[in-house]
Amino acid sequence: EAVHKAEFIRQQYEDYRHFVEGVNDAAGVLESMLSSKSVQDTVEAVRTFKLLRIFGFQAAEPGLRKMLTLLFSKDDAVAREAVETYEFLYFARGLDADQKTANLLRLMKGATLTDLTCLEELLKRLLASGAVDHKVTKHLISTYAKQDFSALDGMPTEEQRARLYHARLEQRHALQILRMITAGNPLKTADAKGPLMKSSLEFARFASPDFILIKEAVMIFQCQLASSPAASLDTATEDDKRYIFTMMQVLMTTFGTIDTEWLCAAEAVLNAIFGLRSRNAHEYARMLIERLSRQMAKASPPSDMQYTQLFFVVGHVAIKMLAFVDMLENDLKKAVHGRKDEANGQSEADQDLAQVTGGHEAEIESFTQTLSDITEEKLIQEGFLGQFLPQIKAVCQVAAQRYAPGSMPAGDADRPQTDLLARAAVMALCKMMSVSARICKEHLALVFQLLSSRIDFGAKSNIIISLGDLFNRFPNLLNEHSTELFSLLHDDDRNVRRQALLVITHLIMNDMLKLKQELVDICMLMHDQDAGIGEQAR
């Protein structure tokens, strides 16, 4: 009897093992159902992954990660089901703040850029439902602010490094989540503004600061200040101004570092300066560029990384100045329209005089033309930024020659990685071209020469996206080069073909590009070796 009982138990375990293996094998089919065109199939797949997670199947984790994109589904039933599933599994009301925080940090591990975008959308919806409360925020701040690694003493060096790496990664994730929460609802972190600023300033003063922490902290600062009564750097408190200037000083102190994340921090600081609508934003940016230039002049010779960082800052300031001028134009139009409403009570004689002189419409047109002249002729050509254009162009020309089609063996495996300096120069040139039609016209040939070269996809992707912006800004100029854009649909690199098709589709859908014989190029992609490109072409 004991033998039969043991055999029965063994058979039960064997059946269980086969069942688990079958479920794990079926998980791949379930993942494909998440992309089904049938709403019911997608909803049922989401519910199945929810049950698998409840019963502890490891195969549920990849599916739950893939489900994140369903938050942006056009069908409300699918998006609602996905949100309810995440809320039930990770943020149920019965869970305490520790568990919710741990679940958030777990979702951040290994997250791609797409995942992070979806997680931010998820947090917005959870904040609206009250699933993420102030207790979770406090736990995240505690995770970010702690710097006690004394527990690592006595461990082997490799293990100590691994623990330190994971601790710092968790610190980054905590601050990234706080930034997402602040973007969704600034009031959730308003009370923690002081501690967050204090901790970020302490970390920024390290000899080798974590630039991702600086980037995220500055983005949180910008969101908090933009939602405050001040809403501008000009009317901010002295502590707020000192904070942003300290971060600028960190950029100057660490200028030339080999840490490429410096660029992320620089972008965030410049975005904050211009995004907070300061009237002196251009002066702050000029001061930063001048300080970096002086440091380069003292170096003998300057390093490639210093050139890379300087070109990046110059290019980003150029595009931000363009947005700054557009903001001024909109403010002027609002002011003039406000005066127009006040003028409705004028006498009939005054109204007749306004009609003869063109009135407020003529005033708006005059302002618009003045600002257009500034962006077209003075912002770069006659301005401070124009001093860097020849060096940026020279680096781009060297890159075009170095990566010319006949200068290296064919094949992606033999294609060298485009150096960071060339990438920064190409990106800065594209941003400067977005400012002025004349600069755009003078350098279009160079840009298309770079696209026809064998630079890697990262550099080409930036150029292709910039071309989409240029088509929007200077349609008459760019339509003359539509043939060169469509030729990218036949590039050897499938990533280039996909990126070009995305940009072309966007331009066509927004009536910025008219199809003629180029329709054939898109039809040919329907039979592309990459199934995703073929589906997109259809």
ZICOR-V119103 format. One record per pair of residues at least 24 apart in sequence whose C-alpha atoms are under 7 Angstrom apart, sorted by the first residue. I is the first residue (numbers start at 1). J is the second residue. D is the distance in whole Angstrom. If there is no record, write none. Layout:
BEGIN
i:I j:J d:D
i:I j:J d:D
END
This chain:
BEGIN
i:24 j:59 d:5
i:27 j:59 d:6
i:31 j:63 d:6
i:39 j:78 d:7
i:42 j:78 d:7
i:43 j:78 d:6
i:43 j:81 d:7
i:46 j:82 d:7
i:50 j:85 d:6
i:68 j:115 d:7
i:68 j:118 d:6
i:69 j:118 d:6
i:71 j:118 d:7
i:83 j:122 d:7
i:91 j:131 d:6
i:93 j:131 d:7
i:97 j:135 d:6
i:97 j:136 d:5
i:100 j:136 d:7
i:101 j:136 d:6
i:101 j:139 d:7
i:101 j:140 d:7
i:105 j:173 d:6
i:105 j:174 d:7
i:108 j:173 d:6
i:120 j:180 d:5
i:123 j:181 d:7
i:124 j:184 d:5
i:134 j:188 d:7
i:140 j:174 d:5
i:143 j:171 d:6
i:143 j:174 d:6
i:144 j:171 d:5
i:144 j:174 d:6
i:144 j:175 d:6
i:145 j:199 d:6
i:172 j:213 d:6
i:175 j:216 d:7
i:176 j:216 d:6
i:179 j:216 d:6
i:179 j:219 d:7
i:179 j:220 d:5
i:182 j:220 d:6
i:182 j:223 d:7
i:183 j:223 d:6
i:186 j:223 d:7
i:186 j:224 d:6
i:186 j:227 d:7
i:190 j:224 d:7
i:204 j:250 d:7
i:211 j:261 d:6
i:211 j:262 d:6
i:211 j:265 d:5
i:212 j:261 d:6
i:212 j:264 d:7
i:212 j:265 d:7
i:214 j:265 d:6
i:215 j:264 d:6
i:215 j:265 d:4
i:215 j:268 d:5
i:218 j:268 d:6
i:218 j:269 d:6
i:219 j:268 d:6
i:222 j:272 d:6
i:226 j:276 d:6
i:231 j:276 d:7
i:232 j:276 d:5
i:232 j:277 d:6
i:232 j:278 d:6
i:233 j:276 d:6
i:233 j:277 d:7
i:233 j:278 d:5
i:234 j:278 d:5
i:252 j:292 d:6
i:255 j:306 d:7
i:256 j:305 d:6
i:256 j:306 d:5
i:258 j:305 d:7
i:263 j:309 d:7
i:274 j:320 d:7
i:285 j:317 d:7
i:304 j:421 d:6
i:305 j:421 d:7
i:307 j:421 d:7
i:308 j:420 d:7
i:308 j:421 d:5
i:308 j:424 d:6
i:311 j:424 d:6
i:311 j:425 d:6
i:311 j:428 d:6
i:312 j:424 d:6
i:312 j:428 d:6
i:314 j:385 d:7
i:314 j:428 d:7
i:315 j:428 d:4
i:315 j:429 d:7
i:315 j:431 d:6
i:315 j:432 d:6
i:318 j:431 d:7
i:318 j:432 d:6
i:319 j:431 d:6
i:319 j:432 d:7
i:319 j:435 d:7
i:322 j:375 d:7
i:322 j:435 d:6
i:325 j:371 d:7
i:329 j:368 d:6
i:333 j:364 d:6
i:336 j:360 d:7
i:375 j:435 d:6
i:375 j:436 d:6
i:376 j:435 d:7
i:376 j:436 d:5
i:376 j:437 d:7
i:392 j:425 d:5
i:392 j:429 d:7
i:395 j:422 d:6
i:395 j:425 d:6
i:396 j:422 d:6
i:396 j:425 d:6
i:396 j:426 d:6
i:400 j:449 d:7
i:400 j:450 d:5
i:400 j:453 d:6
i:403 j:453 d:5
i:403 j:454 d:5
i:403 j:455 d:6
i:404 j:453 d:5
i:404 j:454 d:6
i:405 j:453 d:5
i:405 j:454 d:6
i:417 j:456 d:6
i:418 j:455 d:6
i:418 j:456 d:6
i:423 j:459 d:6
i:427 j:462 d:7
i:430 j:463 d:7
i:430 j:466 d:6
i:434 j:470 d:6
i:437 j:474 d:7
i:457 j:495 d:7
i:457 j:496 d:6
i:461 j:496 d:7
i:461 j:499 d:7
i:464 j:500 d:6
i:465 j:503 d:7
i:468 j:503 d:6
i:468 j:507 d:7
i:471 j:512 d:7
i:472 j:512 d:6
i:475 j:512 d:7
i:486 j:518 d:7
i:486 j:521 d:7
i:489 j:521 d:7
i:498 j:533 d:6
END
